[in-house]
Amino acid sequence: MAELLYRLGRTASHRAKTVIAIWVAVLVAVGAAFAVAGGTLATTMSIPGTPTEQVTERLQSQFPEASGGTGRIVLQTDDGSAFTPEQQAQISERLASGASLDGVMQLVDPFATEAQRAEQAATLEASAEQIAASPVPVPEEQVAQVEQGQALLDMATEIRTVSEDGSAAVVTVAFVDPQMDVTPEVKDSVVALFDEPVDGVTADFSSELADAVPSLVGAGEIVGLVVAAIVLVIMLGTLVGAGLPILSAIVGVGVGALGAMSLSGVVEMTSVTPVLGLMLGLAVGIDYSLFIVNRHRRQLKQGYGVHESIALATGTSGNAVVFAGATVIIALLALNVSGIPFLGLMGTVGALCVAIAVLVAVTFTPAMLGLVGERILSRKERARVGQAASDPAAREAAARALAPAKPMSTPRAVGRVLVGIAALLLVALPALDLRLNLPDGSSESHDTTQYQAYAAVAEKFGEGQNGTLLVVADVPVAGSEAEALGTQVQIAEALFAQDDVVAVAPIGSSEDGTVTAFQVVPAEGPTAESTETLVHTLRDLSPVDGTYEIGVAGSASGNIDISEKLASALPVYLLVVVGLSLVILVIVFRSIFVPVIATLGFILSYFAALGGVVAIYQWGWLASVFGVETPGPILNFLPTILVGILFGLAMDYMLFLGSGMREAYVHGAPARVAVAEGVRAGRAVVTAAAIIMVSVFGGFVFSHSTMIRPIGFALAFGVLLDAFLVRMLIIPALMHLVGDKAWWLPRWLDRILPDVDVEGSALTRHHPHAEVEGDGDGKDEQPVSPEPGPATR
């Protein structure tokens, strides 16, 4: 592989314009594909086979009127007074005009609904008075019907469409398609009904109607790139050097993100998926290009010719980039073993963006390096290259750089291990309280229409109205109308008797009378623990009275099912990734101890990252700093996606630091000196790479999307902890403490393991450095005095 990449780098540097033109053509092609074939991105998620999905599928076939998704329009008077007759008439007129919208089954007029309920209550009261005043006995069937009607009305008392003070009203929108299948166009047509406001009335829309697709690039992301650029300028010393990795990353994410989004017309893709690809593509794209650029610059300063250096940097550091990228890709593709389609697609798109970043790093980056030539070095650096042979100070600096590194003291190593592990465990403690769900309107920014709608419903109608449940009951034998009413009352009373149920109301029955649906209002919102408990309580209630099988559906129920499915898949996926980590590291480092501590370090940094997420986004610590206006449960797929991404990035840094340690040890350095040598050789580039990654991921912490923010924070915080605490503090200290035993490997295992040369050390022996004469552009380089190339670390 190293030899192949050497030739690829040399070819790209000599044919720079051709390679760059090819990538520009690819970028234009995927842009055109997105414009032609790109579809809409889903703002909701589903998992086939969950209890909620099973109930929804049954309703579609047996009771389609109750299977559609819902949304709500929340109307409030500006001055807090009751709606005037004129305002009510205008609102009713708007709703009537929306009855013919495509994809909309019904727009429930709140004022007409309240009037009907008042009329029904009056009729029941009058019937009860007639029965009480009747001088002759009234048939029992008639008495039972009145009592049952009154019972249903009493259980539905808390279900209102107009608030008690008359200042707020809720319009329920019933869609034809299930919640997950309602298109943005249908939602937009409903929202457009109130584009022109009713005089004195404010309209807000629930998250089911107003969920926006997150933009790919925002102010926070740009700030992250600016910070990354500053780090690159400080490290590389030139604007050209700093701009090249960023340009490479932009080309890579452009191809990856647009390519992924061009498939959204034929593949159901959530809105988070391309944003995740963008985050990964930017971060690894900059880092991977940086590794090659940094190696190239170091070699130029040692006297290499431009094209010779580009080829060697691509074959050595580029080989490490390919190997590191492969670990990230494998970890992301392994998300498909979870059996969760939308999560597997996220992993696949992320893996695609990482693969493109690797390809860009080993082709586009060498081409750009060939184009800029020696300008990748500053003027002072170029001047020092020619003076190095005759400058005593330069020779002394080079001698110091090649002198063996001084190992840390044993007491210091013990202190590092204890302090580092204690810090990670402390930060990880909040993860024990992790709760998962999808964000609801309460977690949105307080100036958004989703939050305003949620808050108005919670204040005026009760918090549970934001998370109503759909309960579906099977009726074995359809009876008469009176028998059907009795069945509804029997089931409703069983539901109403449960803790944390505020109200129950029958929605209707199927044509054959064998399926009956109920609206159940919980005491708290959709993400509350009591609501989650209630969903399970209602399911455990089946069969009601030993006769009626029931199921629970609705948005709140669906999100709970998805969260539980993801939580159950997490341990399996974590086990797969841990096993993968051990196998890869044993092959690379030919050691048992190093893979074990590297993997345990990853687990520590993973749970510490989760602990930070829980403390900020669930508990509300430092909420104002991170823009968390309403703390709540953690995004349900975050822990799983974090495993794959953080593992891959942790292995990147382990490879770049550990391979230097391994090489120094193999070349004869004592074990403890080899550890210090590896850290010295790799700490600068790993530090810069980690800061860049934290900056890029950190830019997404301030995204307008409540789903993107915690992902950005988890990745930024996880990389920060893993790079600086685990890779550069704890692991070197542990390896110092065990000495030579760190590299022990059973002989039988040593014989069967393949020999993996991650950084292409053998390449420098096959292509020894030659000092050259020429004009510096590398076109007429002639070897003068071959000498062994520097050992790569």
Secondary structure, 3 states (H helix, E strand, C coil): CHHHHHHHHHHHHHCHHHHHHHHHHHHHHHHHHHHHHCCCCECCCCCCCCHHHHHHHHHHHHCHHHCCCEEEEEEEECCCCCCCHHHHHHHHHHHHHCCCCCCEEEEECHHHHHHHHHHHHHHHHHHHHHHHHCCCCCCHHHHHHHHHHHHHHHHCCCCCCECCCCCEEEEEEEECCCHHHCCHHHHHHHHHHHCCCCCCEEEEECHHHHCCCCCCCCHHHHHHHHHHHHHHHHHHCCHHHHHHHHHHHHHHHHHHHHHHHCCCCCCCCECHHHHHHHHHHHHHHHHHHHHHHHHHHHHHHCCCCHHHHHHHHHHHHHHHHHHHHHHHHHHHHHHHHHCCHHHHHHHHHHHHHHHHHHHHHHHHHHHHHHHHHHHHCCHHHHHHHHHCCCCHHHHHHHHHHHCCCCCCCHHHHHHHHHHHHHHHHHHHHHHHHCCEECCCHHHCCCCCHHHHHHHHHHHHHCHHHHHCEEEEEECCCCCCHHHHHHHHHHHHHHHHCCCCEEEEEEEEECCCCCEEEEEEEECCCCCCHHHHHHHHHHHHCCCECCCECEEEECHHHHHHHHHHHHHHHHHHHHHHHHHHHHHHHHHHHCCCHHHHHHHHHHHHHHHHHHHHHHHHHHCCCCCCCCCCCCCCCEECCHHHHHHHHHHHHHHHHHHHHHHHHHHHHHCCCCHHHHHHHHHHHHHHHHHHHHHHHHHHHHHHHHCCCCCHHHHHHHHHHHHHHHHHHHHHHHHHHHHHHHHHHHHCCCHHHHHHCCCCCCCCHHHHHHCCCEEEECCCCCCCCEEEEECCCCCCC
